[in-house]
Amino acid sequence: MSPAEIRKLEAYLKKTFKGVDLSVRGLPRKADSAEVYVNGEFAGLIDKDTDEGELSYHLTMTILDIDLE
């Protein structure tokens, strides 16, 4: 993803999840994905999707059962 896209996504997520120490980092070998970090720890992956001329982004976050305890 371009640096401009990453900045927009990071701004959107920070606005949505108010008060969270959040950052979005591009992946050097993937032009359509970026990683999301919360408090410096990996939290999820954003994938860019273009379908029938419409652009969207998908955030995938895995939550382990041990994290719920």
C-alpha positions as a LaTeX table, in Angstrom:
\begin{tabular}{lrrr}
\hline
Residue & $x$ (\AA) & $y$ (\AA) & $z$ (\AA) \\
\hline
Met1 & 0.00 & 0.00 & 0.00 \\
Ser2 & 1.10 & 3.52 & $-0.61$ \\
Pro3 & 2.25 & 5.71 & 2.27 \\
Ala4 & $-0.80$ & 7.94 & 1.67 \\
Glu5 & $-3.19$ & 4.96 & 2.01 \\
Ile6 & $-1.44$ & 3.84 & 5.20 \\
Arg7 & $-1.76$ & 7.34 & 6.71 \\
Lys8 & $-5.48$ & 7.48 & 5.84 \\
Leu9 & $-6.13$ & 4.02 & 7.28 \\
Glu10 & $-4.20$ & 4.82 & 10.46 \\
Ala11 & $-6.11$ & 8.10 & 10.90 \\
Tyr12 & $-9.43$ & 6.31 & 10.38 \\
Leu13 & $-8.61$ & 3.56 & 12.87 \\
Lys14 & $-7.34$ & 6.04 & 15.48 \\
Lys15 & $-10.57$ & 8.03 & 15.10 \\
Thr16 & $-12.69$ & 4.86 & 15.34 \\
Phe17 & $-10.80$ & 3.35 & 18.30 \\
Lys18 & $-10.34$ & 6.54 & 20.31 \\
Gly19 & $-7.45$ & 6.62 & 22.77 \\
Val20 & $-5.77$ & 3.46 & 21.48 \\
Asp21 & $-2.02$ & 3.52 & 20.76 \\
Leu22 & $-2.35$ & 2.24 & 17.22 \\
Ser23 & $-0.11$ & 2.18 & 14.15 \\
Val24 & $-0.42$ & 0.82 & 10.62 \\
Arg25 & 2.74 & $-0.45$ & 8.94 \\
Gly26 & 3.16 & $-1.39$ & 5.30 \\
Leu27 & 4.59 & $-4.71$ & 4.26 \\
Pro28 & 7.66 & $-4.43$ & 2.01 \\
Arg29 & 6.80 & $-7.39$ & $-0.22$ \\
Lys30 & 3.02 & $-6.98$ & $-0.37$ \\
Ala31 & 1.44 & $-4.05$ & $-2.18$ \\
Asp32 & $-2.08$ & $-4.85$ & $-1.00$ \\
Ser33 & $-1.62$ & $-5.48$ & 2.75 \\
Ala34 & $-0.53$ & $-3.72$ & 5.93 \\
Glu35 & $-0.15$ & $-4.71$ & 9.57 \\
Val36 & $-1.97$ & $-3.10$ & 12.49 \\
Tyr37 & $-0.18$ & $-2.74$ & 15.84 \\
Val38 & $-1.80$ & $-1.84$ & 19.16 \\
Asn39 & 0.53 & $-0.77$ & 21.97 \\
Gly40 & 3.44 & $-1.96$ & 19.82 \\
Glu41 & 2.09 & $-5.51$ & 19.45 \\
Phe42 & 0.77 & $-7.05$ & 16.24 \\
Ala43 & $-3.03$ & $-6.97$ & 16.32 \\
Gly44 & $-4.21$ & $-7.67$ & 12.79 \\
Leu45 & $-3.85$ & $-7.41$ & 9.06 \\
Ile46 & $-5.51$ & $-5.01$ & 6.61 \\
Asp47 & $-6.05$ & $-6.27$ & 3.07 \\
Lys48 & $-6.91$ & $-4.03$ & 0.13 \\
Asp49 & $-9.70$ & $-5.35$ & $-2.11$ \\
Thr50 & $-10.79$ & $-3.98$ & $-5.47$ \\
Asp51 & $-13.94$ & $-5.64$ & $-6.78$ \\
Glu52 & $-15.95$ & $-4.37$ & $-9.76$ \\
Gly53 & $-14.25$ & $-0.99$ & $-9.52$ \\
Glu54 & $-15.01$ & $-0.53$ & $-5.81$ \\
Leu55 & $-12.15$ & $-0.25$ & $-3.32$ \\
Ser56 & $-12.48$ & $-1.57$ & 0.23 \\
Tyr57 & $-10.18$ & $-2.59$ & 3.06 \\
His58 & $-10.64$ & $-5.63$ & 5.29 \\
Leu59 & $-9.27$ & $-5.78$ & 8.83 \\
Thr60 & $-8.63$ & $-9.30$ & 10.12 \\
Met61 & $-7.87$ & $-9.76$ & 13.81 \\
Thr62 & $-7.32$ & $-13.16$ & 15.39 \\
Ile63 & $-8.22$ & $-13.54$ & 19.07 \\
Leu64 & $-6.86$ & $-16.62$ & 20.86 \\
Asp65 & $-8.93$ & $-18.23$ & 23.59 \\
Ile66 & $-6.07$ & $-17.80$ & 26.05 \\
Asp67 & $-6.24$ & $-14.03$ & 25.47 \\
Leu68 & $-9.82$ & $-14.04$ & 26.78 \\
Glu69 & $-8.87$ & $-15.40$ & 30.20 \\
\hline
\end{tabular}
